[in-house]
Amino acid sequence: MKNDSFKKIQALAREFDFITLGEMDQVQLMNRVDTKFAFSQDQLATILYLLKDYYRILSVEGVLLSEYESLYYDNNELTSYSDHHRKKPNRFKVRYRKYVSSNIVFLEIKHKKNGRTEKNRTSVPSIPNEMSDEQSSFLKKNGFKGENLKPSLLNSFGRITLVSNEKNERLTLDLNLTFEWGEKKKIIENVIIAELKQAEAMRSSPFYQLMKQNQIRPLNISKYCLGIVAIYGKRNVKYNRFKSKLLKIKKIQSYVA
């Protein structure tokens, strides 16, 4: 992100009322409906300006743009990826996630079923090189029946988290998406992935209405799937059902405000 753009976003972020991690416990939304959007990073400042009266911003010891690191696990067949590609209604994703500013790490399992996302997690000391038996048992206790899991993708990004003043919803805005595996590294520049997380789908959400007014339609894009295509290559994974979404991302990257 260009320095002048970053400074503008930081300044706008500080115009929001703050919410702490402790207060966030009231809106964890571990079982929820997710609605995702993608738009240009050049649009972020305007969008933040228009949202500041409706949301509070998460502040972690004064940090408003938090860094996240994720290590995804999959098997040799990349079943988690292919289940998403096939639009399987009952599917899982497994990852370790590190909240860099607070140095907190969780093993997380996300279960997508009947249009809802259920997330369970357990605290771990650090992102490990190999999953322990105890951590594997945690996955099984939460319904995961897959085997032979191994690390498959590294992902890092910056995140702004907004919490509605009135509705039971959170909004995350992810930027500077970076994917790595082995010697390969890919940065998805000039793209914001926004995720509206609600107990029940509410189209009256200020953010949803703002997207509608700006003709930005929901885009069911997975950061994990985006990263797999970027790192593993189109010759090595099926991506036909993602073609329109990848074209949309490419179009957003060329957007000029």
C-alpha positions, 0 to 999 in steps of 0.5 A: 500500500502506498504511504499516502493511502495508508496514512489516509486509511489510518486517519479514517480508522481513528475516527471510529469509536473503539471496541476492545478484544474483551468487548468483542466476546459478545459478538464472536459469532462462531455460528453464523452466515457469511457474506463476502465481497471484493473491491479495490483498495483504492475504494477503502478510504471512501467506504470507511468514511461512510461506515464510521457512524454505524460501526466501532473498530477493534483496537488491540493496544492501539493497533487498528490494522492487525496482522494475521498469519495462517497455516492451512492444512489439507491432504495430498488430494487437496480435499478441502480445496476441491470440496469448495470448488465442487460446491460441496454443501458440507465441507471443512477447512483446517488452519492455524491462525496467529494474531500477530499483534497479541501473539495469540495462536489458535487451531481453527476448524471451519465447518460450512453446512447448509449455508452457515459457517460454524467455527471452533478453535482451541488455543495453542502455544504457536504454529507447529511444524506438525499437528499433535495427537491432541490437536488431531483429536480436537478436529475429530471431536468437532466432526472432521473425519479427514486423514493424512493432513499436512501443511498446504499453504501459508497466508498473511494479511492485514485486517480491519475489524468493525463491529456494528453499533446496533446489529449482531454483526461483524465486518472484516476488511482484509488487505495485502493478501500474501500467499506462500509455499516453498519458494513461491510467493504471491501478493494479491495487490489492490484487493480488499476481501470483505466478510460480513458475519451475521447471526442471520442474514440481514440485508438491512446491514449498513455495509450490505446497503453500501455495497448495493448502492455501489453495485458491488455484489457478493462474491463467494471467494475463499482466501484459501482457494484463491491462494491455492490457485495462485501458488499451485498453478492452474495446471495443477488444480481444477479451477473452472468454477472459480474462473469468473471469480478470478476474472473479477479479482483481476478486474478489481486489481486494475481499478483506478479511482 
